[in-house]
Amino acid sequence: MRQTLLGTSLVIGLAMLAACDRAPEQPPQEQSAIEGPDGREGISVSEARLVLPLVEGRPGALYLTVANDGASAAELAAIYVEGAERVELHESRMEGGAMAMVAVDAIPVPAAGSVVLEQGGLHAMVFGLAPDFDAESTEITLIFADGDKTSVEARVTTVAEASN
């Protein structure tokens, strides 16, 4: 009798522990720009992707498109990438007959227009990613010169995947 009670108690206890480990199922949600007091009206971000560095300790790169449906120009002043120490805005351009990568203070986004951050042009360099950084996506926040912010999810990819 005592063994039966012990066995039954053990089974009930294990069932309760298993139930505690399960997170409630949530329906999948689409990722879009954060709305609210910090969201910049008229700004949308698409094709955001973080390309992880090929060599540990080197920076990754962030590419995306920023569209401005507003009546006035915007100025992208900074980008925050969750999981990174810092992000720098850069431009690749010809200087003295050679391609150079130059840091820029801000990137203008014209009214009723867009700007593309891409390899070989304007882009963001992402420094200080942990060597074990392993995610399918990460949150990025675009910070504009007037203090407005827009956050979206960026797909995380490797150099090999990005070149396809």
Phi and psi in degrees as GROMACS dihedral restraints (atoms count N, CA, C in turn):
[ dihedral_restraints ]
;  ai    aj    ak    al  type     phi  dphi    fc
    3     4     5     6     1   -63.8    20    10
    4     5     6     7     1   -39.7    20    10
    6     7     8     9     1   -66.6    20    10
    7     8     9    10     1   -36.4    20    10
    9    10    11    12     1   -64.4    20    10
   10    11    12    13     1   -44.5    20    10
   12    13    14    15     1   -64.0    20    10
   13    14    15    16     1   -41.5    20    10
   15    16    17    18     1   -63.8    20    10
   16    17    18    19     1   -44.9    20    10
   18    19    20    21     1   -63.3    20    10
   19    20    21    22     1   -43.1    20    10
   21    22    23    24     1   -64.9    20    10
   22    23    24    25     1   -42.6    20    10
   24    25    26    27     1   -62.6    20    10
   25    26    27    28     1   -40.2    20    10
   27    28    29    30     1   -63.8    20    10
   28    29    30    31     1   -45.6    20    10
   30    31    32    33     1   -62.4    20    10
   31    32    33    34     1   -44.8    20    10
   33    34    35    36     1   -63.6    20    10
   34    35    36    37     1   -42.6    20    10
   36    37    38    39     1   -62.0    20    10
   37    38    39    40     1   -44.2    20    10
   39    40    41    42     1   -64.7    20    10
   40    41    42    43     1   -39.3    20    10
   42    43    44    45     1   -63.0    20    10
   43    44    45    46     1   -39.5    20    10
   45    46    47    48     1   -67.2    20    10
   46    47    48    49     1   -40.5    20    10
   48    49    50    51     1   -63.5    20    10
   49    50    51    52     1   -43.0    20    10
   51    52    53    54     1   -61.9    20    10
   52    53    54    55     1   -38.9    20    10
   54    55    56    57     1   -66.2    20    10
   55    56    57    58     1   -32.5    20    10
   57    58    59    60     1   -69.7    20    10
   58    59    60    61     1   -29.7    20    10
   60    61    62    63     1   -76.1    20    10
   61    62    63    64     1   -16.9    20    10
   63    64    65    66     1   -84.4    20    10
   64    65    66    67     1   128.4    20    10
   66    67    68    69     1   -84.8    20    10
   67    68    69    70     1   146.9    20    10
   69    70    71    72     1   -62.6    20    10
   70    71    72    73     1   139.6    20    10
   72    73    74    75     1   -70.7    20    10
   73    74    75    76     1   132.7    20    10
   75    76    77    78     1  -117.0    20    10
   76    77    78    79     1   140.0    20    10
   78    79    80    81     1   -68.1    20    10
   79    80    81    82     1   144.9    20    10
   81    82    83    84     1   -62.9    20    10
   82    83    84    85     1   142.7    20    10
   84    85    86    87     1  -119.1    20    10
   85    86    87    88     1   144.3    20    10
   87    88    89    90     1   -73.9    20    10
   88    89    90    91     1   144.3    20    10
   90    91    92    93     1   -93.6    20    10
   91    92    93    94     1   131.9    20    10
   93    94    95    96     1  -147.9    20    10
   94    95    96    97     1   175.6    20    10
   96    97    98    99     1   -59.5    20    10
   97    98    99   100     1   142.6    20    10
   99   100   101   102     1   -70.5    20    10
  100   101   102   103     1   128.6    20    10
  102   103   104   105     1   -91.3    20    10
  103   104   105   106     1   158.7    20    10
  105   106   107   108     1   129.5    20    10
  106   107   108   109     1  -166.7    20    10
  108   109   110   111     1   -63.8    20    10
  109   110   111   112     1   -26.9    20    10
  111   112   113   114     1   -91.8    20    10
  112   113   114   115     1   -15.8    20    10
  114   115   116   117     1   -71.4    20    10
  115   116   117   118     1   131.1    20    10
  117   118   119   120     1   -81.3    20    10
  118   119   120   121     1   121.6    20    10
  120   121   122   123     1   -65.4    20    10
  121   122   123   124     1   134.0    20    10
  123   124   125   126     1    87.3    20    10
  124   125   126   127     1    -7.3    20    10
  126   127   128   129     1   -98.1    20    10
  127   128   129   130     1   133.2    20    10
  129   130   131   132     1  -133.9    20    10
  130   131   132   133     1   151.7    20    10
  132   133   134   135     1  -123.6    20    10
  133   134   135   136     1   133.9    20    10
  135   136   137   138     1  -136.2    20    10
  136   137   138   139     1   163.8    20    10
  138   139   140   141     1    54.8    20    10
  139   140   141   142     1    33.2    20    10
  141   142   143   144     1   -73.9    20    10
  142   143   144   145     1   125.2    20    10
  144   145   146   147     1  -145.6    20    10
  145   146   147   148     1   135.3    20    10
  147   148   149   150     1  -101.1    20    10
  148   149   150   151     1   119.9    20    10
  150   151   152   153     1   -98.4    20    10
  151   152   153   154     1   116.9    20    10
  153   154   155   156     1   -68.1    20    10
  154   155   156   157     1   149.9    20    10
  156   157   158   159     1   -67.8    20    10
  157   158   159   160     1   147.5    20    10
  159   160   161   162     1   -73.7    20    10
  160   161   162   163     1   -34.8    20    10
  162   163   164   165     1  -113.5    20    10
  163   164   165   166     1   128.6    20    10
  165   166   167   168     1   -54.2    20    10
  166   167   168   169     1   136.1    20    10
  168   169   170   171     1    92.2    20    10
  169   170   171   172     1   -12.9    20    10
  171   172   173   174     1   -90.4    20    10
  172   173   174   175     1   162.7    20    10
  174   175   176   177     1   -77.4    20    10
  175   176   177   178     1   154.7    20    10
  177   178   179   180     1   -92.2    20    10
  178   179   180   181     1  -179.5    20    10
  180   181   182   183     1  -129.8    20    10
  181   182   183   184     1   147.0    20    10
  183   184   185   186     1  -120.2    20    10
  184   185   186   187     1   126.0    20    10
  186   187   188   189     1  -122.9    20    10
  187   188   189   190     1   144.4    20    10
  189   190   191   192     1  -170.4    20    10
  190   191   192   193     1   172.2    20    10
  192   193   194   195     1  -121.3    20    10
  193   194   195   196     1   131.5    20    10
  195   196   197   198     1  -113.1    20    10
  196   197   198   199     1   120.5    20    10
  198   199   200   201     1  -106.8    20    10
  199   200   201   202     1   140.9    20    10
  201   202   203   204     1  -122.5    20    10
  202   203   204   205     1   103.9    20    10
  204   205   206   207     1   -87.7    20    10
  205   206   207   208     1     1.9    20    10
  207   208   209   210     1   -77.6    20    10
  208   209   210   211     1   170.4    20    10
  210   211   212   213     1   -85.6    20    10
  211   212   213   214     1   -11.6    20    10
  213   214   215   216     1  -124.4    20    10
  214   215   216   217     1   151.7    20    10
  216   217   218   219     1   -66.3    20    10
  217   218   219   220     1   156.3    20    10
  219   220   221   222     1  -123.7    20    10
  220   221   222   223     1   162.7    20    10
  222   223   224   225     1  -132.5    20    10
  223   224   225   226     1   113.0    20    10
  225   226   227   228     1   -75.2    20    10
  226   227   228   229     1   114.7    20    10
  228   229   230   231     1   -98.9    20    10
  229   230   231   232     1   -27.9    20    10
  231   232   233   234     1  -164.1    20    10
  232   233   234   235     1   163.9    20    10
  234   235   236   237     1  -135.7    20    10
  235   236   237   238     1   134.1    20    10
  237   238   239   240     1  -106.1    20    10
  238   239   240   241     1   130.9    20    10
  240   241   242   243     1  -118.8    20    10
  241   242   243   244     1   120.0    20    10
  243   244   245   246     1   -61.7    20    10
  244   245   246   247     1   129.1    20    10
  246   247   248   249     1    96.5    20    10
  247   248   249   250     1     0.2    20    10
  249   250   251   252     1  -115.6    20    10
  250   251   252   253     1   152.4    20    10
  252   253   254   255     1   -74.5    20    10
  253   254   255   256     1   -41.4    20    10
  255   256   257   258     1  -161.7    20    10
  256   257   258   259     1   161.6    20    10
  258   259   260   261     1  -131.8    20    10
  259   260   261   262     1   135.3    20    10
  261   262   263   264     1  -119.0    20    10
  262   263   264   265     1   137.8    20    10
  264   265   266   267     1   -83.9    20    10
  265   266   267   268     1   133.2    20    10
  267   268   269   270     1  -134.8    20    10
  268   269   270   271     1   163.0    20    10
  270   271   272   273     1  -136.4    20    10
  271   272   273   274     1   131.8    20    10
  273   274   275   276     1   -92.1    20    10
  274   275   276   277     1   128.4    20    10
  276   277   278   279     1  -154.1    20    10
  277   278   279   280     1   161.2    20    10
  279   280   281   282     1   -78.3    20    10
  280   281   282   283     1   130.2    20    10
  282   283   284   285     1  -139.5    20    10
  283   284   285   286     1   117.5    20    10
  285   286   287   288     1    62.1    20    10
  286   287   288   289     1    35.1    20    10
  288   289   290   291     1    81.1    20    10
  289   290   291   292     1     4.5    20    10
  291   292   293   294     1  -130.5    20    10
  292   293   294   295     1   150.1    20    10
  294   295   296   297     1   -74.8    20    10
  295   296   297   298     1   131.3    20    10
  297   298   299   300     1  -130.5    20    10
  298   299   300   301     1   149.5    20    10
  300   301   302   303     1  -107.3    20    10
  301   302   303   304     1   121.7    20    10
  303   304   305   306     1  -121.7    20    10
  304   305   306   307     1   133.5    20    10
  306   307   308   309     1   -69.6    20    10
  307   308   309   310     1   141.3    20    10
  309   310   311   312     1  -121.6    20    10
  310   311   312   313     1   149.6    20    10
  312   313   314   315     1   -74.9    20    10
  313   314   315   316     1   -34.1    20    10
  315   316   317   318     1  -158.8    20    10
  316   317   318   319     1   163.0    20    10
  318   319   320   321     1  -123.9    20    10
  319   320   321   322     1   118.4    20    10
  321   322   323   324     1   -72.1    20    10
  322   323   324   325     1   140.3    20    10
  324   325   326   327     1  -120.3    20    10
  325   326   327   328     1   107.6    20    10
  327   328   329   330     1   -65.5    20    10
  328   329   330   331     1   151.8    20    10
  330   331   332   333     1   -61.9    20    10
  331   332   333   334     1   140.4    20    10
  333   334   335   336     1    53.6    20    10
  334   335   336   337     1    35.7    20    10
  336   337   338   339     1  -146.8    20    10
  337   338   339   340     1  -166.7    20    10
  339   340   341   342     1  -150.5    20    10
  340   341   342   343     1   165.7    20    10
  342   343   344   345     1  -135.8    20    10
  343   344   345   346     1   140.1    20    10
  345   346   347   348     1  -110.9    20    10
  346   347   348   349     1   126.0    20    10
  348   349   350   351     1   -95.4    20    10
  349   350   351   352     1   115.0    20    10
  351   352   353   354     1  -146.4    20    10
  352   353   354   355     1   164.6    20    10
  354   355   356   357     1   -61.7    20    10
  355   356   357   358     1   134.9    20    10
  357   358   359   360     1    85.6    20    10
  358   359   360   361     1     3.1    20    10
  360   361   362   363     1  -143.1    20    10
  361   362   363   364     1  -139.2    20    10
  363   364   365   366     1   -69.6    20    10
  364   365   366   367     1   140.4    20    10
  366   367   368   369     1  -165.0    20    10
  367   368   369   370     1   175.9    20    10
  369   370   371   372     1  -122.3    20    10
  370   371   372   373     1   134.7    20    10
  372   373   374   375     1   -98.4    20    10
  373   374   375   376     1   132.2    20    10
  375   376   377   378     1  -111.9    20    10
  376   377   378   379     1   112.2    20    10
  378   379   380   381     1  -103.3    20    10
  379   380   381   382     1   150.8    20    10
  381   382   383   384     1    76.3    20    10
  382   383   384   385     1    31.1    20    10
  384   385   386   387     1   -74.7    20    10
  385   386   387   388     1   136.7    20    10
  387   388   389   390     1   -62.3    20    10
  388   389   390   391     1   142.0    20    10
  390   391   392   393     1   -57.1    20    10
  391   392   393   394     1   -27.4    20    10
  393   394   395   396     1   -99.1    20    10
  394   395   396   397     1    18.5    20    10
  396   397   398   399     1   -59.8    20    10
  397   398   399   400     1   116.5    20    10
  399   400   401   402     1  -144.3    20    10
  400   401   402   403     1    94.9    20    10
  402   403   404   405     1  -144.3    20    10
  403   404   405   406     1   155.1    20    10
  405   406   407   408     1   -83.0    20    10
  406   407   408   409     1   -25.4    20    10
  408   409   410   411     1  -154.0    20    10
  409   410   411   412     1   162.2    20    10
  411   412   413   414     1  -146.4    20    10
  412   413   414   415     1   151.2    20    10
  414   415   416   417     1   -79.3    20    10
  415   416   417   418     1   135.8    20    10
  417   418   419   420     1  -122.8    20    10
  418   419   420   421     1   147.6    20    10
  420   421   422   423     1  -126.3    20    10
  421   422   423   424     1   120.7    20    10
  423   424   425   426     1   -88.1    20    10
  424   425   426   427     1   130.2    20    10
  426   427   428   429     1  -116.5    20    10
  427   428   429   430     1   123.8    20    10
  429   430   431   432     1   -96.8    20    10
  430   431   432   433     1   160.7    20    10
  432   433   434   435     1   -58.2    20    10
  433   434   435   436     1   -28.9    20    10
  435   436   437   438     1   -85.9    20    10
  436   437   438   439     1     3.5    20    10
  438   439   440   441     1    96.1    20    10
  439   440   441   442     1   -12.4    20    10
  441   442   443   444     1   -66.5    20    10
  442   443   444   445     1   152.9    20    10
  444   445   446   447     1  -134.1    20    10
  445   446   447   448     1   150.7    20    10
  447   448   449   450     1  -137.8    20    10
  448   449   450   451     1   126.2    20    10
  450   451   452   453     1  -115.6    20    10
  451   452   453   454     1   140.4    20    10
  453   454   455   456     1  -145.9    20    10
  454   455   456   457     1   169.7    20    10
  456   457   458   459     1   -89.7    20    10
  457   458   459   460     1   136.8    20    10
  459   460   461   462     1  -109.8    20    10
  460   461   462   463     1   134.6    20    10
  462   463   464   465     1   -70.8    20    10
  463   464   465   466     1   137.5    20    10
  465   466   467   468     1   -99.8    20    10
  466   467   468   469     1   131.2    20    10
  468   469   470   471     1  -140.5    20    10
  469   470   471   472     1   169.9    20    10
  471   472   473   474     1  -102.1    20    10
  472   473   474   475     1   168.2    20    10
  474   475   476   477     1   -59.5    20    10
  475   476   477   478     1   -43.1    20    10
  477   478   479   480     1   -62.4    20    10
  478   479   480   481     1   -41.7    20    10
  480   481   482   483     1   -69.0    20    10
  481   482   483   484     1   -35.7    20    10
  483   484   485   486     1   -69.4    20    10
  484   485   486   487     1   -27.3    20    10
  486   487   488   489     1   -83.2    20    10
  487   488   489   490     1    -6.1    20    10
